[in-house]
Every structure is written in structure tokens, then in C-alpha cells.
Amino acid sequence: KFTLMYITVFVVYVVAYIPANVIIVLPDETKPELFHTLENKSKLIAILVAHRMFIFSHVLNPFILYLFHARYRKEIQKCFGNC
């Protein structure tokens, strides 16, 4: 079960970091064009979400641990059960 948990964390990490890394690797001449000359605001929002998608990896890690790790699940339930 731990192997599946680590594979899931790794897949989420890779999927979350690919868009940000692609934008970083773009040549410097295309970045201003990419962010400032888009007339369609929905495309700009999609690019900004893709640029910040690495945050999703950090947000999803506690949920992945909760699903796969029984001791972590018990401690979380104990912590929030007392509230």
C-alpha cells in the first residue's frame, strides 16, 4: 500500500509541475507575448492557473496520505474529533 501511495504522490507531483516548468523553459521573448498580448481573458486565466499548478501538489499531499496511511488517518480523526 505504501508503494501505491508513493506512486500517487509522485504522479501528482509530476502532473502539477509540468505546466510551470514548460512556461519557465519558454524563451524570454515569448513570455511577455504570452502574458500581456492575449485578448481572450479566459486563455490568460488558464495560463496563470497552469503556471501556479505546482501548488496543487502541496494541497493534495495530505489528502493522499489520509487515503493511504491508516495511522495518519487515526491521528487526524483524533485531532479533529476533539474540536
N, C-alpha and C positions, 0 to 999 in steps of 0.2 A: 504493500500500500504506500510505503514511503517513496518508492521509485515512481509510482504514478503521480504522487504529489509533486515531486521534484520536476518531473517531466512537464506537468501542467504549469508550474511556476515558470519554467524555462520558456515554454511556448508563449505564455502571456507576455513575458519579458521581451522576447524576440518580436512578436507582433506589435507590441507597444512602441518599441524603439526604432523599427524600420522607417516609418514616415519621418520622424525627426532627423534620423541620420541621412535620409535621402535629401532632405531640404538643406542640411548642413553641407553635403557634398556638392551641391549645385555651385556652378561658378558664380563669382561675386557680381558679375554683370547681370545675371538673371534674377537675383534676389530682389532688387528694387522693382523690377518689372513684375515679378510675381506678387509682391505685396501691395504695390501702390497703383498699378495701372489696370486693375480689374474693375470693370464696370458693374459686373454682377456681384452683389454683396453676398449672395449665398456661396459662391465659389470662394470668396475671401474667407468667409466663416469656416468653410470646410478645410481650407488650407491651414488656418490658425488652429483648428481642432487637431488636425493631423500633426502639426508642429508641436503641440502640447500633449500629445497622446501618451508620452512616456509616464505621465502622472498616473494613468490608469493602472500601470503595473504595480505601483506602490499602493494604490487603493484596493486592488483585488487580492493582494497577498494575504491579508488577514482572513478574508473570506475563503480563500483556498485552504489555508491552514485549518480553519474551522470545519471545513468539509472533510478533510482527510485525517486530522490528528485528534484522537479521542481525548487525550489528556488536556490538550488546549481547549477543546470543546467543553470539558467539565469545568475547567477554571473560569472560562468566560461565563458559563451559566451560573457558577457560584458567585462570581463578581457582580453580575447584573441581577442575580436573584435576590441579593441583599439590598439592592437600591429601592 
